[in-house]
Amino acid sequence: MSFYDRFQQLDWDDISMSIYAKTAQDVERALAKPKRDLEDFKALISPAAEPYLEQMAKISYSLTRKR
């Protein structure tokens, strides 16, 4: 199955609802994890993550410097 085929199968309404349902607690949990999954990604791109943008930028910078 190609990426396009898989992409077409996704229910974007459900995905959108899942993203908008994320809370600050979900964002904090995602930021605390050393390895993140799809649910963590949804939390980090959700509106609930806005107050954590500076913290996310610092984590990103730190990871980039390690490489």
Backbone as XML, in Angstrom:
<?xml version="1.0"?>
<chain id="A" units="angstrom">
  <residue number="1" name="MET">
    <atom name="N" x="0.846" y="-1.176" z="0.000"/>
    <atom name="CA" x="0.000" y="0.000" z="0.000"/>
    <atom name="C" x="0.894" y="1.242" z="0.000"/>
  </residue>
  <residue number="2" name="SER">
    <atom name="N" x="0.570" y="2.157" z="-0.849"/>
    <atom name="CA" x="1.371" y="3.377" z="-0.951"/>
    <atom name="C" x="0.977" y="4.376" z="0.141"/>
  </residue>
  <residue number="3" name="PHE">
    <atom name="N" x="1.828" y="5.362" z="0.302"/>
    <atom name="CA" x="1.541" y="6.428" z="1.259"/>
    <atom name="C" x="0.226" y="7.107" z="0.891"/>
  </residue>
  <residue number="4" name="TYR">
    <atom name="N" x="0.047" y="7.370" z="-0.392"/>
    <atom name="CA" x="-1.175" y="8.035" z="-0.852"/>
    <atom name="C" x="-2.416" y="7.221" z="-0.489"/>
  </residue>
  <residue number="5" name="ASP">
    <atom name="N" x="-2.354" y="5.912" z="-0.720"/>
    <atom name="CA" x="-3.490" y="5.048" z="-0.392"/>
    <atom name="C" x="-3.806" y="5.112" z="1.100"/>
  </residue>
  <residue number="6" name="ARG">
    <atom name="N" x="-2.769" y="5.026" z="1.902"/>
    <atom name="CA" x="-2.963" y="5.085" z="3.360"/>
    <atom name="C" x="-3.510" y="6.450" z="3.768"/>
  </residue>
  <residue number="7" name="PHE">
    <atom name="N" x="-2.977" y="7.500" z="3.173"/>
    <atom name="CA" x="-3.407" y="8.867" z="3.459"/>
    <atom name="C" x="-4.894" y="9.035" z="3.148"/>
  </residue>
  <residue number="8" name="GLN">
    <atom name="N" x="-5.347" y="8.463" z="2.061"/>
    <atom name="CA" x="-6.743" y="8.573" z="1.646"/>
    <atom name="C" x="-7.680" y="7.832" z="2.604"/>
  </residue>
  <residue number="9" name="GLN">
    <atom name="N" x="-7.175" y="6.847" z="3.314"/>
    <atom name="CA" x="-8.002" y="6.066" z="4.234"/>
    <atom name="C" x="-8.229" y="6.765" z="5.571"/>
  </residue>
  <residue number="10" name="LEU">
    <atom name="N" x="-7.448" y="7.762" z="5.859"/>
    <atom name="CA" x="-7.549" y="8.432" z="7.158"/>
    <atom name="C" x="-8.856" y="9.211" z="7.278"/>
  </residue>
  <residue number="11" name="ASP">
    <atom name="N" x="-9.423" y="9.197" z="8.457"/>
    <atom name="CA" x="-10.633" y="9.962" z="8.743"/>
    <atom name="C" x="-10.197" y="11.283" z="9.377"/>
  </residue>
  <residue number="12" name="TRP">
    <atom name="N" x="-10.096" y="12.313" z="8.557"/>
    <atom name="CA" x="-9.542" y="13.584" z="9.009"/>
    <atom name="C" x="-10.434" y="14.294" z="10.019"/>
  </residue>
  <residue number="13" name="ASP">
    <atom name="N" x="-11.728" y="14.026" z="9.988"/>
    <atom name="CA" x="-12.606" y="14.611" z="11.009"/>
    <atom name="C" x="-12.269" y="14.044" z="12.385"/>
  </residue>
  <residue number="14" name="ASP">
    <atom name="N" x="-12.060" y="12.731" z="12.451"/>
    <atom name="CA" x="-11.677" y="12.107" z="13.724"/>
    <atom name="C" x="-10.317" y="12.604" z="14.197"/>
  </residue>
  <residue number="15" name="ILE">
    <atom name="N" x="-9.384" y="12.730" z="13.273"/>
    <atom name="CA" x="-8.046" y="13.200" z="13.627"/>
    <atom name="C" x="-8.117" y="14.627" z="14.160"/>
  </residue>
  <residue number="16" name="SER">
    <atom name="N" x="-8.874" y="15.461" z="13.485"/>
    <atom name="CA" x="-9.029" y="16.850" z="13.925"/>
    <atom name="C" x="-9.659" y="16.920" z="15.313"/>
  </residue>
  <residue number="17" name="MET">
    <atom name="N" x="-10.694" y="16.137" z="15.542"/>
    <atom name="CA" x="-11.334" y="16.126" z="16.865"/>
    <atom name="C" x="-10.361" y="15.645" z="17.933"/>
  </residue>
  <residue number="18" name="SER">
    <atom name="N" x="-9.542" y="14.668" z="17.585"/>
    <atom name="CA" x="-8.556" y="14.149" z="18.534"/>
    <atom name="C" x="-7.531" y="15.221" z="18.895"/>
  </residue>
  <residue number="19" name="ILE">
    <atom name="N" x="-7.083" y="15.978" z="17.910"/>
    <atom name="CA" x="-6.111" y="17.051" z="18.150"/>
    <atom name="C" x="-6.720" y="18.133" z="19.040"/>
  </residue>
  <residue number="20" name="TYR">
    <atom name="N" x="-7.925" y="18.561" z="18.714"/>
    <atom name="CA" x="-8.564" y="19.637" z="19.477"/>
    <atom name="C" x="-9.006" y="19.200" z="20.869"/>
  </residue>
  <residue number="21" name="ALA">
    <atom name="N" x="-9.057" y="17.890" z="21.109"/>
    <atom name="CA" x="-9.431" y="17.383" z="22.433"/>
    <atom name="C" x="-8.240" y="17.305" z="23.387"/>
  </residue>
  <residue number="22" name="LYS">
    <atom name="N" x="-7.033" y="17.520" z="22.876"/>
    <atom name="CA" x="-5.840" y="17.425" z="23.726"/>
    <atom name="C" x="-5.832" y="18.549" z="24.751"/>
  </residue>
  <residue number="23" name="THR">
    <atom name="N" x="-5.295" y="18.237" z="25.913"/>
    <atom name="CA" x="-5.260" y="19.184" z="27.031"/>
    <atom name="C" x="-3.815" y="19.573" z="27.355"/>
  </residue>
  <residue number="24" name="ALA">
    <atom name="N" x="-3.684" y="20.551" z="28.227"/>
    <atom name="CA" x="-2.348" y="20.952" z="28.686"/>
    <atom name="C" x="-1.638" y="19.771" z="29.341"/>
  </residue>
  <residue number="25" name="GLN">
    <atom name="N" x="-2.389" y="18.946" z="30.033"/>
    <atom name="CA" x="-1.798" y="17.763" z="30.674"/>
    <atom name="C" x="-1.228" y="16.800" z="29.620"/>
  </residue>
  <residue number="26" name="ASP">
    <atom name="N" x="-1.923" y="16.650" z="28.493"/>
    <atom name="CA" x="-1.416" y="15.805" z="27.405"/>
    <atom name="C" x="-0.113" y="16.378" z="26.847"/>
  </residue>
  <residue number="27" name="VAL">
    <atom name="N" x="-0.066" y="17.697" z="26.709"/>
    <atom name="CA" x="1.138" y="18.358" z="26.198"/>
    <atom name="C" x="2.295" y="18.155" z="27.171"/>
  </residue>
  <residue number="28" name="GLU">
    <atom name="N" x="2.052" y="18.365" z="28.441"/>
    <atom name="CA" x="3.102" y="18.190" z="29.450"/>
    <atom name="C" x="3.611" y="16.751" z="29.469"/>
  </residue>
  <residue number="29" name="ARG">
    <atom name="N" x="2.704" y="15.804" z="29.339"/>
    <atom name="CA" x="3.090" y="14.394" z="29.315"/>
    <atom name="C" x="3.973" y="14.117" z="28.089"/>
  </residue>
  <residue number="30" name="ALA">
    <atom name="N" x="3.589" y="14.661" z="26.945"/>
    <atom name="CA" x="4.364" y="14.458" z="25.720"/>
    <atom name="C" x="5.757" y="15.076" z="25.840"/>
  </residue>
  <residue number="31" name="LEU">
    <atom name="N" x="5.831" y="16.258" z="26.413"/>
    <atom name="CA" x="7.127" y="16.927" z="26.562"/>
    <atom name="C" x="8.051" y="16.186" z="27.521"/>
  </residue>
  <residue number="32" name="ALA">
    <atom name="N" x="7.476" y="15.478" z="28.463"/>
    <atom name="CA" x="8.283" y="14.772" z="29.465"/>
    <atom name="C" x="8.821" y="13.436" z="28.957"/>
  </residue>
  <residue number="33" name="LYS">
    <atom name="N" x="8.279" y="12.945" z="27.863"/>
    <atom name="CA" x="8.682" y="11.634" z="27.363"/>
    <atom name="C" x="9.951" y="11.730" z="26.519"/>
  </residue>
  <residue number="34" name="PRO">
    <atom name="N" x="10.845" y="10.757" z="26.649"/>
    <atom name="CA" x="12.053" y="10.764" z="25.817"/>
    <atom name="C" x="11.771" y="10.332" z="24.376"/>
  </residue>
  <residue number="35" name="LYS">
    <atom name="N" x="10.736" y="9.527" z="24.184"/>
    <atom name="CA" x="10.361" y="9.071" z="22.843"/>
    <atom name="C" x="8.851" y="9.262" z="22.700"/>
  </residue>
  <residue number="36" name="ARG">
    <atom name="N" x="8.452" y="9.947" z="21.644"/>
    <atom name="CA" x="7.047" y="10.317" z="21.493"/>
    <atom name="C" x="6.365" y="9.492" z="20.407"/>
  </residue>
  <residue number="37" name="ASP">
    <atom name="N" x="5.041" y="9.363" z="20.536"/>
    <atom name="CA" x="4.261" y="8.618" z="19.558"/>
    <atom name="C" x="3.275" y="9.555" z="18.858"/>
  </residue>
  <residue number="38" name="LEU">
    <atom name="N" x="2.380" y="8.984" z="18.066"/>
    <atom name="CA" x="1.438" y="9.791" z="17.298"/>
    <atom name="C" x="0.526" y="10.625" z="18.198"/>
  </residue>
  <residue number="39" name="GLU">
    <atom name="N" x="0.078" y="10.056" z="19.298"/>
    <atom name="CA" x="-0.781" y="10.811" z="20.211"/>
    <atom name="C" x="-0.026" y="11.990" z="20.827"/>
  </residue>
  <residue number="40" name="ASP">
    <atom name="N" x="1.252" y="11.807" z="21.090"/>
    <atom name="CA" x="2.074" y="12.910" z="21.599"/>
    <atom name="C" x="2.199" y="14.000" z="20.539"/>
  </residue>
  <residue number="41" name="PHE">
    <atom name="N" x="2.396" y="13.589" z="19.290"/>
    <atom name="CA" x="2.490" y="14.559" z="18.195"/>
    <atom name="C" x="1.207" y="15.382" z="18.109"/>
  </residue>
  <residue number="42" name="LYS">
    <atom name="N" x="0.078" y="14.711" z="18.207"/>
    <atom name="CA" x="-1.197" y="15.427" z="18.170"/>
    <atom name="C" x="-1.270" y="16.455" z="19.299"/>
  </residue>
  <residue number="43" name="ALA">
    <atom name="N" x="-0.820" y="16.075" z="20.470"/>
    <atom name="CA" x="-0.832" y="17.010" z="21.601"/>
    <atom name="C" x="0.060" y="18.213" z="21.318"/>
  </residue>
  <residue number="44" name="LEU">
    <atom name="N" x="1.223" y="17.960" z="20.737"/>
    <atom name="CA" x="2.192" y="19.037" z="20.509"/>
    <atom name="C" x="1.789" y="19.991" z="19.390"/>
  </residue>
  <residue number="45" name="ILE">
    <atom name="N" x="0.881" y="19.559" z="18.500"/>
    <atom name="CA" x="0.398" y="20.470" z="17.454"/>
    <atom name="C" x="-0.995" y="21.010" z="17.775"/>
  </residue>
  <residue number="46" name="SER">
    <atom name="N" x="-1.511" y="20.667" z="18.930"/>
    <atom name="CA" x="-2.848" y="21.110" z="19.325"/>
    <atom name="C" x="-2.821" y="22.548" z="19.845"/>
  </residue>
  <residue number="47" name="PRO">
    <atom name="N" x="-3.974" y="23.202" z="19.864"/>
    <atom name="CA" x="-4.041" y="24.537" z="20.461"/>
    <atom name="C" x="-3.593" y="24.549" z="21.923"/>
  </residue>
  <residue number="48" name="ALA">
    <atom name="N" x="-3.753" y="23.445" z="22.616"/>
    <atom name="CA" x="-3.335" y="23.369" z="24.024"/>
    <atom name="C" x="-1.834" y="23.534" z="24.183"/>
  </residue>
  <residue number="49" name="ALA">
    <atom name="N" x="-1.076" y="23.339" z="23.114"/>
    <atom name="CA" x="0.386" y="23.427" z="23.183"/>
    <atom name="C" x="0.909" y="24.856" z="23.047"/>
  </residue>
  <residue number="50" name="GLU">
    <atom name="N" x="0.054" y="25.787" z="22.701"/>
    <atom name="CA" x="0.525" y="27.161" z="22.470"/>
    <atom name="C" x="1.333" y="27.738" z="23.634"/>
  </residue>
  <residue number="51" name="PRO">
    <atom name="N" x="0.904" y="27.574" z="24.881"/>
    <atom name="CA" x="1.702" y="28.122" z="25.988"/>
    <atom name="C" x="3.061" y="27.433" z="26.163"/>
  </residue>
  <residue number="52" name="TYR">
    <atom name="N" x="3.275" y="26.334" z="25.473"/>
    <atom name="CA" x="4.507" y="25.553" z="25.621"/>
    <atom name="C" x="5.464" y="25.729" z="24.437"/>
  </residue>
  <residue number="53" name="LEU">
    <atom name="N" x="5.158" y="26.663" z="23.544"/>
    <atom name="CA" x="5.981" y="26.827" z="22.342"/>
    <atom name="C" x="7.441" y="27.141" z="22.669"/>
  </residue>
  <residue number="54" name="GLU">
    <atom name="N" x="7.670" y="28.006" z="23.633"/>
    <atom name="CA" x="9.051" y="28.343" z="23.990"/>
    <atom name="C" x="9.776" y="27.115" z="24.543"/>
  </residue>
  <residue number="55" name="GLN">
    <atom name="N" x="9.106" y="26.355" z="25.379"/>
    <atom name="CA" x="9.702" y="25.131" z="25.922"/>
    <atom name="C" x="9.997" y="24.130" z="24.794"/>
  </residue>
  <residue number="56" name="MET">
    <atom name="N" x="9.078" y="24.016" z="23.842"/>
    <atom name="CA" x="9.305" y="23.110" z="22.709"/>
    <atom name="C" x="10.484" y="23.583" z="21.862"/>
  </residue>
  <residue number="57" name="ALA">
    <atom name="N" x="10.610" y="24.895" z="21.688"/>
    <atom name="CA" x="11.734" y="25.438" z="20.922"/>
    <atom name="C" x="13.058" y="25.136" z="21.613"/>
  </residue>
  <residue number="58" name="LYS">
    <atom name="N" x="13.087" y="25.239" z="22.921"/>
    <atom name="CA" x="14.314" y="24.932" z="23.670"/>
    <atom name="C" x="14.684" y="23.458" z="23.543"/>
  </residue>
  <residue number="59" name="ILE">
    <atom name="N" x="13.694" y="22.582" z="23.613"/>
    <atom name="CA" x="13.952" y="21.149" z="23.449"/>
    <atom name="C" x="14.469" y="20.874" z="22.043"/>
  </residue>
  <residue number="60" name="SER">
    <atom name="N" x="13.861" y="21.498" z="21.054"/>
    <atom name="CA" x="14.293" y="21.326" z="19.667"/>
    <atom name="C" x="15.730" y="21.795" z="19.475"/>
  </residue>
  <residue number="61" name="TYR">
    <atom name="N" x="16.040" y="22.946" z="20.032"/>
    <atom name="CA" x="17.395" y="23.488" z="19.925"/>
    <atom name="C" x="18.402" y="22.539" z="20.572"/>
  </residue>
  <residue number="62" name="SER">
    <atom name="N" x="18.055" y="22.028" z="21.738"/>
    <atom name="CA" x="18.943" y="21.109" z="22.451"/>
    <atom name="C" x="19.188" y="19.833" z="21.643"/>
  </residue>
  <residue number="63" name="LEU">
    <atom name="N" x="18.131" y="19.294" z="21.062"/>
    <atom name="CA" x="18.280" y="18.083" z="20.241"/>
    <atom name="C" x="19.134" y="18.352" z="19.005"/>
  </residue>
  <residue number="64" name="THR">
    <atom name="N" x="18.942" y="19.507" z="18.402"/>
    <atom name="CA" x="19.723" y="19.869" z="17.216"/>
    <atom name="C" x="21.197" y="20.004" z="17.564"/>
  </residue>
  <residue number="65" name="ARG">
    <atom name="N" x="21.490" y="20.608" z="18.690"/>
    <atom name="CA" x="22.891" y="20.790" z="19.109"/>
    <atom name="C" x="23.572" y="19.451" z="19.395"/>
  </residue>
  <residue number="66" name="LYS">
    <atom name="N" x="22.828" y="18.470" z="19.872"/>
    <atom name="CA" x="23.394" y="17.150" z="20.166"/>
    <atom name="C" x="23.819" y="16.421" z="18.899"/>
  </residue>
  <residue number="67" name="ARG">
    <atom name="N" x="23.185" y="16.736" z="17.800"/>
    <atom name="CA" x="23.478" y="16.058" z="16.531"/>
    <atom name="C" x="24.636" y="16.723" z="15.903"/>
  </residue>
</chain>
